[in-house]
Amino acid sequence: MRKLLILIFLIFFIQNIFSDPFFSKDKIDHLFTTFAITASTSLFVKSFIKDKNETQSLTLSVSVPILFSFGKEIYDNFSDGTVSYKDLIYDFVGIGLGYVIVRLK
């Protein structure tokens, strides 16, 4: 277990050296954008679905920001040829935070 944690730490440390750092303003932009899309979509779906079907609500609330996230990376692939999986990691963290915060009672 300790070796795995050291390996993960080294991977994150080495990634910061390369051109697409794991911690940057672009990554924070991805996080907050998907957070805002998820929170607004979740509130919208929550107001429309009155029967409290949590599975349907989750599916609708999360599918829109996921489509935007993958669409952005596809656009990046065709416009400048770079797809960043790190952007997708931040996108999914933003999606999770947005959904959890809206669902808190």
N, C-alpha and C positions, 0 to 999 in steps of 0.2 A: 504494500500500500504506500509506503514511504517513497519507494522508487517511482511509483506512478505519479505522486504529487510533485516530486522533483522534476520528472519529465514534463509534466504540464507546465510547471513554473518556467522551465528552460524554453519551452516552445513559445510561451507568451513573451518572455524576455527577448528572445531572438527575433520574434516578429516585429518588435518595436524598432529594430534596427533597419528593416527594409522600407521600401518606399510607401507601403500602405500600413501605417502604424495602427495598432489596435486601439490606441487612445488618441483621438483627434477631434477637432471641431466637427468634421464631417460625420463622424460616428455619433456624436451627441445630437446632431441635426436629425439623423436617421431615427434615433431613439425617441426624441420628442415629437417628430412628425407622425410616426406610427402610433405613439401614445395618444396623440390628439385625434387621429383618425379612428382608432379603436374606441376611445372614450365617447366620441360623438356618435359613432355608429351604434355602439352599445346602448347609449341613452335613447337613440331613435328607435331601435328595435324594442327596447324595454317599454317604451310608451305605446307601441303598436301591438305587442303580444301581451294580451291581458290574462291569458290562461296559465301563465308562469311555466311554460314548457322550456325548461332550462337547456335542453339539448338543442332545440331549434334556435333559441336565442343565442347560444354560444356559437353555433355554426354560422349564423348570419353576421354576428358581431365581429368575428375573427376572419371570415373569408374576404371581406372587402380590403382590409389592410394587407393581408397576405397577397392578394392579387396586385395591389399597388407596389408592394415590395419586390415581387418577382418581375413585374412590369418594368420597374426602374432599373433593375439589373439587366434585363434584356435590352432596354434602351441603351444602357451604358456599353453593353457588348457591341452593339451596332454603331454607336457614335464614336467611341474612342477605343474600343477593343478590350476593355478591362472589366471583368466581373469580380466583385469583392464579396467573398463569403463572410468577411468580417462585418460588412454592411448588413448582411442578412441576419447575423447574430444579434446585432443591435436592434434591428427591426423586430425580431421575435421577442426580445426583452421588452421593448416598448409596447408590443401587442399584449404581452402577458401583464405588464403593469397597468395598462389602460383598462383591461378587462377586470382585473382584480379590484382596482380602486373604485370602479363604477359599481361593482357588485357588493361592496362592503355595505353592511346595514347599519 
